[in-house]
Amino acid sequence: MKWDKARGDKFLSLLLYLRHIFIAGLVFINGVVIFRAVWGQKLDLVALFNIKNFTNIDWAHAANGPWLLLGLFLMLNALGLLFRARVAWAVSLILLIIAFTFNWHFFPNLGKHLYLSAGTAVLLLVLGKDFHRSSATAGGIAAFISFAVLLFYSTYGALYFGGGFHPGIHDLMTAFYFSMVTMTTVGYGDIIPQTEAARLFTISVIIAGITVFATSLTTVFGPIIRGGLNKLVKGVQKPMNRKNHFLVCGTSVLATSTVWQLSKRDMPVTLLTIEDEDKFPSIEQRIGRKIDILSGDSTDSEFLKEAGAEQCKAVLALTEDDATNAFIVLSVKSISPDIKVVAAVNDAKNLNKVKQVNADVVISPQLFGSKILASVLSGESISNEQLLDMLLGSGKGLMKEDI
């Protein structure tokens, strides 16, 4: 019975850890449903892009153009959710709201998708705290979506206000040309807005173009340029000889404090974090000294091997998420059961669950602090053995012979 309960708890922990993949799958399915809805329409989508005049458009048909793009954007953005990227979470939420609105207005017969998009948006809101990472891949996808939306807006807007320009804009190719020239602020002056509405529209395209292009360039090329400058200024640095060292996973207060204490004792430490390399200086500033830092997923066995887990003294899973700490332990033990592992528990109610992954030491600073405080306030005396027993929740020391 206990064995079944343990398996059930592990399975539940696995589901909680992989819920971001479930959300990404739902967002992708929303995009697929939209694609199926578009291809199911008896409409020549090619003819949609040969619009000559906006005044005689059947908007129920024209809606299929952005509807098709919306499905594509949702499927692309689902990739960013796999990286738990915050920008992917925000863009997905906006796209799902748009999908719900489009579905309600143009395709009321697709009631199931109406509930699907609404339900996915609600789940995204509820699980928003799971998407807290920065990702270059997700940033690139968001930049592409922003550019495509701006291009669609400016091109069809130029057609809509075409009569207010000199010469007038009455075909899609001219509208596309004007959009690209205006978005990039080139401004040849061969097409000039004459009416107030056309001028206001042109101003909106210029402002949006500058914003989107600047953001896209910063997101996509920023990390590359910064990395090149760092190599140019600092030179190619020799990697640390990662052997007989401690691997500390996470940048929580406990993790950074532990790194500082180990470094102060001249013990080799490598810090593993999900943060990008441009955040390394701020991490070192918090610790107060230069340290060896690697960026990657600490639950990935290959990344742990790259960090020297097989030759380290111990791996310390000290992130702020208990499920992540548990999976770090499982990943380390899958490499070798002889590697010593310390797991931190942030929420005392997860203590027993984390113990089941067989970490060598399970430590709960919050629970430990609360017990000490309660004992002090009640006037109880605490021996060294009691303190050690409170601190080491597993009842077993990291280096038994040393203790």
C-alpha positions as CSV (number, residue, x, y, z in Angstrom):
1,M,0.0,0.0,0.0
2,K,2.8,2.3,0.9
3,W,4.6,1.5,-2.4
4,D,1.4,2.4,-4.3
5,K,1.1,5.6,-2.5
6,A,4.7,6.5,-3.2
7,R,4.2,5.8,-6.9
8,G,1.1,7.9,-6.9
9,D,2.9,10.8,-5.2
10,K,5.7,10.6,-7.7
11,F,3.3,10.5,-10.6
12,L,1.5,13.5,-9.2
13,S,4.8,15.4,-8.8
14,L,5.6,14.5,-12.4
15,L,2.3,15.9,-13.6
16,L,2.8,19.1,-11.7
17,Y,6.3,19.5,-13.1
18,L,5.2,18.9,-16.7
19,R,2.0,21.1,-16.6
20,H,3.8,23.8,-18.7
21,I,4.0,21.1,-21.5
22,F,0.3,20.5,-21.1
23,I,-0.5,24.2,-21.5
24,A,1.8,24.4,-24.5
25,G,0.0,21.5,-26.0
26,L,-3.4,23.2,-25.5
27,V,-2.1,26.4,-27.1
28,F,-0.8,24.4,-30.1
29,I,-4.2,22.6,-30.4
30,N,-5.9,25.9,-30.5
31,G,-3.8,26.9,-33.5
32,V,-4.5,23.5,-35.2
33,V,-8.2,23.9,-34.7
34,I,-8.1,27.4,-36.3
35,F,-6.1,26.0,-39.3
36,R,-8.7,23.3,-39.7
37,A,-11.5,25.9,-39.5
38,V,-9.9,28.0,-42.2
39,W,-9.1,25.2,-44.6
40,G,-12.6,23.9,-44.1
41,Q,-14.1,27.2,-45.5
42,K,-15.1,27.2,-49.2
43,L,-13.0,30.3,-49.9
44,D,-10.1,31.0,-52.2
45,L,-7.6,32.4,-49.7
46,V,-5.3,33.4,-52.6
47,A,-8.0,35.7,-53.9
48,L,-8.1,37.4,-50.5
49,F,-4.6,38.8,-51.0
50,N,-5.6,40.3,-54.4
51,I,-7.9,42.8,-52.9
52,K,-8.2,46.0,-55.0
53,N,-10.6,48.0,-53.0
54,F,-11.5,47.9,-49.4
55,T,-14.9,49.5,-49.6
56,N,-16.6,46.4,-51.2
57,I,-15.0,43.7,-49.0
58,D,-17.2,41.0,-47.5
59,W,-15.6,41.2,-44.0
60,A,-16.9,37.7,-43.1
61,H,-14.6,36.4,-45.9
62,A,-11.7,38.7,-45.2
63,A,-11.6,37.6,-41.6
64,N,-10.1,34.3,-42.8
65,G,-6.8,36.0,-43.6
66,P,-5.9,37.1,-40.0
67,W,-7.6,34.0,-38.7
68,L,-5.1,31.9,-40.7
69,L,-2.2,34.0,-39.3
70,L,-3.6,33.7,-35.8
71,G,-3.5,29.9,-36.0
72,L,0.1,30.0,-37.2
73,F,1.1,32.4,-34.4
74,L,-0.5,30.2,-31.7
75,M,1.4,27.1,-32.9
76,L,4.7,29.0,-33.1
77,N,4.2,30.5,-29.7
78,A,3.5,27.1,-28.1
79,L,7.2,26.4,-28.7
80,G,8.1,29.4,-26.4
81,L,5.8,27.9,-23.7
82,L,7.9,24.8,-23.6
83,F,10.8,27.0,-22.4
84,R,8.5,28.5,-19.7
85,A,9.2,31.9,-21.3
86,R,7.3,34.8,-19.8
87,V,7.1,36.6,-23.1
88,A,5.5,33.5,-24.7
89,W,3.0,33.4,-21.8
90,A,2.0,37.0,-22.4
91,V,1.8,36.7,-26.2
92,S,-0.2,33.4,-25.9
93,L,-2.7,35.1,-23.6
94,I,-3.2,38.0,-26.0
95,L,-3.6,35.6,-29.0
96,L,-6.1,33.5,-27.2
97,I,-8.2,36.5,-26.3
98,I,-8.1,37.5,-29.9
99,A,-9.0,34.0,-31.0
100,F,-12.0,34.0,-28.6
101,T,-13.2,37.3,-30.0
102,F,-12.7,36.2,-33.7
103,N,-14.5,32.9,-33.0
104,W,-17.4,34.7,-31.3
105,H,-17.9,37.2,-34.1
106,F,-17.0,35.3,-37.3
107,F,-17.3,31.6,-36.5
108,P,-20.1,31.2,-33.9
109,N,-20.7,27.7,-35.2
110,L,-17.4,26.6,-33.7
111,G,-18.7,26.4,-30.2
112,K,-16.2,23.8,-29.0
113,H,-13.3,26.0,-30.0
114,L,-14.9,28.9,-28.2
115,Y,-14.7,26.9,-24.9
116,L,-11.2,25.6,-25.8
117,S,-9.7,29.1,-26.3
118,A,-11.5,30.4,-23.2
119,G,-10.4,27.5,-21.0
120,T,-6.8,27.6,-22.2
121,A,-6.7,31.4,-21.4
122,V,-8.0,30.7,-17.9
123,L,-5.4,28.0,-17.3
124,L,-2.7,30.3,-18.5
125,L,-3.8,33.0,-16.0
126,V,-4.0,30.4,-13.2
127,L,-0.5,28.9,-14.0
128,G,1.1,32.2,-14.9
129,K,3.8,31.9,-12.2
130,D,5.1,28.8,-13.9
131,F,6.3,30.9,-16.9
132,H,9.0,33.0,-15.4
133,R,12.0,32.4,-17.6
134,S,13.6,34.5,-20.3
135,S,14.3,32.7,-23.5
136,A,16.0,33.9,-26.7
137,T,13.9,31.4,-28.7
138,A,10.6,32.7,-27.3
139,G,11.8,36.2,-27.8
140,G,12.5,35.5,-31.4
141,I,9.1,34.0,-31.9
142,A,7.4,37.0,-30.2
143,A,9.5,39.4,-32.4
144,F,8.3,37.5,-35.5
145,I,4.7,37.6,-34.5
146,S,4.9,41.3,-33.7
147,F,6.4,42.1,-37.1
148,A,3.8,40.0,-39.0
149,V,0.9,41.7,-37.1
150,L,2.4,45.1,-37.9
151,L,2.9,44.2,-41.5
152,F,-0.7,43.0,-41.8
153,Y,-2.0,46.1,-40.1
154,S,0.0,48.5,-42.2
155,T,-0.6,46.8,-45.5
156,Y,-4.4,46.5,-45.2
157,G,-4.6,49.9,-43.5
158,A,-2.9,51.4,-46.5
159,L,-5.5,49.9,-48.7
160,Y,-8.3,51.1,-46.5
161,F,-7.0,54.7,-46.5
162,G,-5.7,54.4,-50.0
163,G,-7.9,57.2,-51.4
164,G,-6.2,59.7,-48.9
165,F,-2.8,59.3,-50.5
166,H,-1.2,60.9,-53.6
167,P,-1.0,58.9,-55.7
168,G,-3.8,56.7,-54.4
169,I,-3.1,53.2,-53.1
170,H,-5.5,50.7,-54.8
171,D,-3.6,47.4,-55.0
172,L,-2.0,45.1,-52.5
173,M,1.6,45.3,-53.9
174,T,1.6,49.1,-53.6
175,A,0.2,48.9,-50.1
176,F,2.9,46.4,-49.2
177,Y,5.6,48.7,-50.7
178,F,4.3,51.7,-48.8
179,S,4.2,49.7,-45.5
180,M,7.8,48.5,-45.7
181,V,9.0,52.0,-46.7
182,T,7.1,53.6,-43.8
183,M,7.8,51.0,-41.1
184,T,11.6,51.3,-41.8
185,T,11.3,55.1,-41.8
186,V,13.0,55.3,-45.2
187,G,10.3,57.6,-46.7
188,Y,11.1,58.1,-50.4
189,G,8.2,60.6,-50.7
190,D,6.8,59.0,-53.8
191,I,3.5,58.3,-51.9
192,I,2.3,61.2,-49.7
193,P,-0.7,61.1,-47.2
194,Q,-3.1,64.0,-48.1
195,T,-6.0,63.6,-45.7
196,E,-6.0,63.8,-41.9
197,A,-7.0,60.1,-41.5
198,A,-4.2,59.0,-43.9
199,R,-1.6,61.1,-42.0
200,L,-2.7,59.8,-38.6
201,F,-2.5,56.2,-40.0
202,T,1.0,56.9,-41.3
203,I,2.1,58.2,-38.0
204,S,0.8,55.1,-36.2
205,V,2.8,52.9,-38.6
206,I,6.0,54.9,-38.2
207,I,5.7,54.7,-34.3
208,A,4.8,51.0,-34.3
209,G,7.5,50.3,-36.9
210,I,10.3,51.9,-34.8
211,T,9.0,50.1,-31.7
212,V,8.8,46.7,-33.3
213,F,12.0,46.9,-35.2
214,A,14.0,48.2,-32.2
215,T,12.5,45.5,-30.0
216,S,13.1,42.7,-32.5
217,L,16.7,43.7,-33.1
218,T,17.4,43.9,-29.4
219,T,15.7,40.5,-28.7
220,V,17.3,38.6,-31.6
221,F,20.7,40.2,-32.1
222,G,21.2,41.7,-28.6
223,P,22.5,38.5,-27.0
224,I,24.8,37.8,-30.0
225,I,26.3,41.3,-29.9
226,R,26.7,41.2,-26.1
227,G,28.4,37.8,-26.3
228,G,30.8,39.0,-29.0
229,L,31.7,42.2,-27.1
230,N,32.3,40.2,-23.9
231,K,34.7,37.9,-25.7
232,L,36.4,40.9,-27.3
233,V,36.8,42.7,-24.0
234,K,37.5,39.8,-21.7
235,G,39.1,37.4,-24.2
236,V,38.4,33.7,-24.4
237,Q,38.3,32.5,-20.8
238,K,39.5,29.1,-19.9
239,P,36.8,26.9,-18.4
240,M,37.0,25.9,-14.8
241,N,38.5,22.4,-14.2
242,R,35.2,21.0,-12.8
243,K,36.4,18.2,-10.5
244,N,35.9,17.7,-6.7
245,H,33.6,20.7,-6.7
246,F,30.1,21.5,-5.5
247,L,27.2,22.0,-7.9
248,V,24.7,24.5,-6.6
249,C,21.4,24.6,-8.6
250,G,19.4,27.8,-8.5
251,T,19.7,31.5,-7.6
252,S,17.5,31.6,-4.5
253,V,18.7,33.3,-1.4
254,L,19.7,30.0,0.1
255,A,21.6,29.1,-3.1
256,T,23.6,32.3,-3.3
257,S,24.3,32.4,0.4
258,T,25.6,28.8,0.2
259,V,27.8,29.6,-2.8
260,W,29.2,32.6,-0.9
261,Q,30.0,30.5,2.2
262,L,31.7,27.7,0.2
263,S,33.7,30.2,-1.8
264,K,34.8,32.0,1.3
265,R,36.3,28.6,2.4
266,D,38.1,28.3,-0.9
267,M,36.0,25.4,-2.0
268,P,35.4,25.1,-5.7
269,V,31.7,25.8,-6.7
270,T,29.8,25.9,-9.9
271,L,26.4,27.6,-9.9
272,L,23.8,26.3,-12.3
273,T,21.0,28.7,-13.3
274,I,18.2,29.1,-15.9
275,E,19.1,32.8,-16.3
276,D,20.8,34.0,-19.5
277,E,24.5,34.9,-19.6
278,D,23.7,38.6,-19.5
279,K,22.3,38.1,-16.0
280,F,25.6,36.6,-14.7
281,P,27.1,39.9,-13.6
282,S,24.1,40.7,-11.4
283,I,24.3,37.2,-9.9
284,E,28.0,37.6,-9.1
285,Q,27.2,41.0,-7.6
286,R,24.6,39.4,-5.2
287,I,27.2,36.8,-4.2
288,G,30.0,39.4,-3.9
289,R,32.7,37.6,-5.9
290,K,33.5,36.0,-9.2
291,I,32.3,32.4,-9.6
292,D,31.9,29.7,-12.2
293,I,28.3,29.9,-13.6
294,L,26.6,27.8,-16.3
295,S,23.2,28.5,-17.9
296,G,20.9,25.6,-18.5
297,D,18.2,23.3,-17.2
298,S,19.4,21.6,-14.0
299,T,16.8,18.8,-14.4
300,D,18.6,17.7,-17.7
301,S,21.0,14.9,-17.1
302,E,23.2,15.9,-20.0
303,F,23.6,19.4,-18.7
304,L,24.5,18.1,-15.3
305,K,27.2,15.9,-16.9
306,E,28.5,18.9,-18.7
307,A,28.8,20.7,-15.3
308,G,30.8,17.8,-14.0
309,A,28.2,16.0,-11.8
310,E,30.1,12.7,-12.2
311,Q,33.2,14.2,-10.6
312,C,31.7,16.6,-8.1
313,K,31.6,16.2,-4.3
314,A,27.8,16.9,-4.1
315,V,24.9,18.5,-6.0
316,L,22.8,21.0,-4.1
317,A,19.3,21.4,-5.4
318,L,18.4,24.8,-3.9
319,T,15.9,26.4,-6.3
320,E,12.8,28.1,-5.2
321,D,10.5,25.4,-6.6
322,D,10.2,22.1,-4.7
323,A,9.1,20.1,-7.8
324,T,12.3,21.3,-9.7
325,N,14.5,20.3,-6.7
326,A,12.9,16.8,-6.7
327,F,13.5,16.3,-10.4
328,I,17.1,17.5,-10.0
329,V,17.6,14.8,-7.5
330,L,16.1,12.2,-9.8
331,S,18.3,13.4,-12.7
332,V,21.4,13.2,-10.6
333,K,20.6,9.7,-9.3
334,S,19.9,8.6,-12.9
335,I,23.5,9.5,-13.7
336,S,24.9,7.7,-10.7
337,P,23.3,6.7,-7.4
338,D,26.6,7.3,-5.6
339,I,26.5,11.1,-6.2
340,K,25.6,12.9,-3.0
341,V,22.6,15.2,-3.3
342,V,21.1,17.9,-1.0
343,A,17.5,19.0,-1.7
344,A,15.9,22.1,-0.2
345,V,12.2,22.2,0.6
346,N,10.6,25.6,0.5
347,D,7.1,24.5,1.5
348,A,7.0,22.3,4.6
349,K,4.0,20.4,3.2
350,N,6.1,19.0,0.4
351,L,8.8,17.6,2.8
352,N,7.6,14.0,2.8
353,K,7.2,14.0,-1.0
354,V,10.7,15.3,-1.6
355,K,12.1,12.7,0.8
356,Q,10.7,10.0,-1.5
357,V,13.2,10.9,-4.2
358,N,16.0,9.6,-1.9
359,A,18.1,12.7,-1.6
360,D,21.0,12.2,0.8
361,V,20.0,15.4,2.7
362,V,16.6,17.0,2.8
363,I,16.7,20.5,4.4
364,S,13.7,22.8,5.0
365,P,15.0,26.2,6.2
366,Q,11.5,27.5,6.8
367,L,10.5,24.4,8.9
368,F,13.9,24.5,10.7
369,G,13.5,28.2,11.5
370,S,9.9,27.8,12.7
371,K,10.9,25.0,15.1
372,I,13.8,27.0,16.5
373,L,11.6,30.0,17.0
374,A,8.8,28.0,18.7
375,S,11.3,26.3,21.0
376,V,12.9,29.6,22.0
377,L,9.6,31.4,22.6
378,S,8.4,28.5,24.7
379,G,11.5,28.4,26.8
380,E,12.6,24.9,25.7
381,S,16.3,24.0,25.8
382,I,17.7,22.6,22.5
383,S,20.8,20.4,22.4
384,N,23.2,20.1,19.5
385,E,21.9,16.7,18.6
386,Q,18.3,18.1,18.4
387,L,19.5,21.0,16.2
388,L,21.2,18.6,13.8
389,D,18.1,16.3,13.7
390,M,15.9,19.3,13.0
391,L,18.3,20.5,10.2
392,L,18.8,17.2,8.4
393,G,15.3,16.2,7.6
394,S,16.4,12.9,6.0
395,G,18.1,11.8,9.2
396,K,21.3,11.1,7.3
397,G,24.3,13.4,6.8
398,L,25.8,14.3,3.5
399,M,29.3,13.1,4.3
400,K,28.5,10.5,7.1
401,E,32.1,9.9,7.9
402,D,32.8,13.6,8.3
403,I,29.9,14.2,10.6
